[in-house]
Amino acid sequence: MRALGSEVSPSARVRILSTARV
């Protein structure tokens, strides 16, 4: 997930993390 966060913007990363938590 670290590599993914590097490519995706910070805001987008938070959005992905929020979806993954669900």
N, CA, C and O atoms as a Maestro MAE file, in Angstrom:
{
 s_m_m2io_version
 :::
 2.0.0
}

f_m_ct {
 s_m_title
 :::
 protein
 m_atom[88] {
  # First column is atom index #
  i_m_mmod_type
  r_m_x_coord
  r_m_y_coord
  r_m_z_coord
  i_m_residue_number
  s_m_chain_name
  s_m_pdb_residue_name
  s_m_pdb_atom_name
  i_m_atomic_number
  :::
  1 25 0.847 -1.208 0.000 1 A "MET " " N  " 7
  2 3 0.000 0.000 0.000 1 A "MET " " CA " 6
  3 2 0.880 1.254 0.000 1 A "MET " " C  " 6
  4 15 0.445 2.326 -0.422 1 A "MET " " O  " 8
  5 25 2.102 1.112 0.470 2 A "ARG " " N  " 7
  6 3 3.000 2.282 0.486 2 A "ARG " " CA " 6
  7 2 3.278 2.769 -0.922 2 A "ARG " " C  " 6
  8 15 3.240 3.969 -1.191 2 A "ARG " " O  " 8
  9 25 3.558 1.835 -1.821 3 A "ALA " " N  " 7
  10 3 3.856 2.216 -3.207 3 A "ALA " " CA " 6
  11 2 2.626 2.864 -3.838 3 A "ALA " " C  " 6
  12 15 2.734 3.835 -4.587 3 A "ALA " " O  " 8
  13 25 1.460 2.312 -3.523 4 A "LEU " " N  " 7
  14 3 0.235 2.845 -4.092 4 A "LEU " " CA " 6
  15 2 0.027 4.290 -3.631 4 A "LEU " " C  " 6
  16 15 -0.372 5.146 -4.421 4 A "LEU " " O  " 8
  17 25 0.295 4.553 -2.367 5 A "GLY " " N  " 7
  18 3 0.126 5.901 -1.830 5 A "GLY " " CA " 6
  19 2 1.072 6.881 -2.498 5 A "GLY " " C  " 6
  20 15 0.749 8.057 -2.660 5 A "GLY " " O  " 8
  21 25 2.245 6.391 -2.886 6 A "SER " " N  " 7
  22 3 3.232 7.268 -3.523 6 A "SER " " CA " 6
  23 2 2.730 7.718 -4.890 6 A "SER " " C  " 6
  24 15 2.950 8.858 -5.298 6 A "SER " " O  " 8
  25 25 2.059 6.817 -5.587 7 A "GLU " " N  " 7
  26 3 1.555 7.165 -6.917 7 A "GLU " " CA " 6
  27 2 0.289 8.007 -6.828 7 A "GLU " " C  " 6
  28 15 0.118 8.973 -7.571 7 A "GLU " " O  " 8
  29 25 -0.593 7.628 -5.913 8 A "VAL " " N  " 7
  30 3 -1.861 8.353 -5.772 8 A "VAL " " CA " 6
  31 2 -1.686 9.582 -4.884 8 A "VAL " " C  " 6
  32 15 -0.824 9.605 -4.005 8 A "VAL " " O  " 8
  33 25 -2.501 10.590 -5.117 9 A "SER " " N  " 7
  34 3 -2.412 11.819 -4.319 9 A "SER " " CA " 6
  35 2 -2.793 11.537 -2.868 9 A "SER " " C  " 6
  36 15 -3.496 10.565 -2.591 9 A "SER " " O  " 8
  37 25 -2.337 12.375 -1.945 10 A "PRO " " N  " 7
  38 3 -2.640 12.196 -0.509 10 A "PRO " " CA " 6
  39 2 -4.143 12.063 -0.262 10 A "PRO " " C  " 6
  40 15 -4.579 11.165 0.458 10 A "PRO " " O  " 8
  41 25 -4.914 12.938 -0.846 11 A "SER " " N  " 7
  42 3 -6.369 12.895 -0.647 11 A "SER " " CA " 6
  43 2 -6.944 11.598 -1.199 11 A "SER " " C  " 6
  44 15 -7.803 10.973 -0.577 11 A "SER " " O  " 8
  45 25 -6.466 11.200 -2.366 12 A "ALA " " N  " 7
  46 3 -6.958 9.962 -2.979 12 A "ALA " " CA " 6
  47 2 -6.559 8.780 -2.116 12 A "ALA " " C  " 6
  48 15 -7.315 7.820 -1.968 12 A "ALA " " O  " 8
  49 25 -5.357 8.860 -1.543 13 A "ARG " " N  " 7
  50 3 -4.880 7.767 -0.689 13 A "ARG " " CA " 6
  51 2 -5.805 7.608 0.516 13 A "ARG " " C  " 6
  52 15 -6.160 6.485 0.875 13 A "ARG " " O  " 8
  53 25 -6.191 8.693 1.129 14 A "VAL " " N  " 7
  54 3 -7.086 8.630 2.294 14 A "VAL " " CA " 6
  55 2 -8.417 8.015 1.879 14 A "VAL " " C  " 6
  56 15 -9.007 7.220 2.611 14 A "VAL " " O  " 8
  57 25 -8.870 8.392 0.708 15 A "ARG " " N  " 7
  58 3 -10.147 7.860 0.217 15 A "ARG " " CA " 6
  59 2 -10.047 6.343 0.041 15 A "ARG " " C  " 6
  60 15 -10.970 5.614 0.403 15 A "ARG " " O  " 8
  61 25 -8.949 5.878 -0.504 16 A "ILE " " N  " 7
  62 3 -8.755 4.433 -0.701 16 A "ILE " " CA " 6
  63 2 -8.684 3.728 0.643 16 A "ILE " " C  " 6
  64 15 -9.276 2.664 0.827 16 A "ILE " " O  " 8
  65 25 -7.958 4.323 1.581 17 A "LEU " " N  " 7
  66 3 -7.824 3.708 2.911 17 A "LEU " " CA " 6
  67 2 -9.191 3.615 3.575 17 A "LEU " " C  " 6
  68 15 -9.509 2.612 4.214 17 A "LEU " " O  " 8
  69 25 -9.995 4.655 3.425 18 A "SER " " N  " 7
  70 3 -11.327 4.651 4.042 18 A "SER " " CA " 6
  71 2 -12.169 3.526 3.449 18 A "SER " " C  " 6
  72 15 -12.913 2.855 4.165 18 A "SER " " O  " 8
  73 25 -12.048 3.324 2.147 19 A "THR " " N  " 7
  74 3 -12.822 2.264 1.499 19 A "THR " " CA " 6
  75 2 -12.308 0.900 1.927 19 A "THR " " C  " 6
  76 15 -13.088 -0.039 2.089 19 A "THR " " O  " 8
  77 25 -11.007 0.787 2.111 20 A "ALA " " N  " 7
  78 3 -10.415 -0.503 2.489 20 A "ALA " " CA " 6
  79 2 -10.838 -0.872 3.908 20 A "ALA " " C  " 6
  80 15 -11.000 -2.049 4.228 20 A "ALA " " O  " 8
  81 25 -11.015 0.137 4.752 21 A "ARG " " N  " 7
  82 3 -11.411 -0.139 6.142 21 A "ARG " " CA " 6
  83 2 -12.801 -0.749 6.194 21 A "ARG " " C  " 6
  84 15 -13.077 -1.609 7.031 21 A "ARG " " O  " 8
  85 25 -13.668 -0.309 5.306 22 A "VAL " " N  " 7
  86 3 -15.048 -0.817 5.319 22 A "VAL " " CA " 6
  87 2 -15.054 -2.310 5.002 22 A "VAL " " C  " 6
  88 15 -16.118 -2.928 4.964 22 A "VAL " " O  " 8
  :::
 }
 m_bond[87] {
  # First column is bond index #
  i_m_from
  i_m_to
  i_m_order
  :::
  1 1 2 1
  2 2 3 1
  3 3 4 2
  4 3 5 1
  5 5 6 1
  6 6 7 1
  7 7 8 2
  8 7 9 1
  9 9 10 1
  10 10 11 1
  11 11 12 2
  12 11 13 1
  13 13 14 1
  14 14 15 1
  15 15 16 2
  16 15 17 1
  17 17 18 1
  18 18 19 1
  19 19 20 2
  20 19 21 1
  21 21 22 1
  22 22 23 1
  23 23 24 2
  24 23 25 1
  25 25 26 1
  26 26 27 1
  27 27 28 2
  28 27 29 1
  29 29 30 1
  30 30 31 1
  31 31 32 2
  32 31 33 1
  33 33 34 1
  34 34 35 1
  35 35 36 2
  36 35 37 1
  37 37 38 1
  38 38 39 1
  39 39 40 2
  40 39 41 1
  41 41 42 1
  42 42 43 1
  43 43 44 2
  44 43 45 1
  45 45 46 1
  46 46 47 1
  47 47 48 2
  48 47 49 1
  49 49 50 1
  50 50 51 1
  51 51 52 2
  52 51 53 1
  53 53 54 1
  54 54 55 1
  55 55 56 2
  56 55 57 1
  57 57 58 1
  58 58 59 1
  59 59 60 2
  60 59 61 1
  61 61 62 1
  62 62 63 1
  63 63 64 2
  64 63 65 1
  65 65 66 1
  66 66 67 1
  67 67 68 2
  68 67 69 1
  69 69 70 1
  70 70 71 1
  71 71 72 2
  72 71 73 1
  73 73 74 1
  74 74 75 1
  75 75 76 2
  76 75 77 1
  77 77 78 1
  78 78 79 1
  79 79 80 2
  80 79 81 1
  81 81 82 1
  82 82 83 1
  83 83 84 2
  84 83 85 1
  85 85 86 1
  86 86 87 1
  87 87 88 2
  :::
 }
}
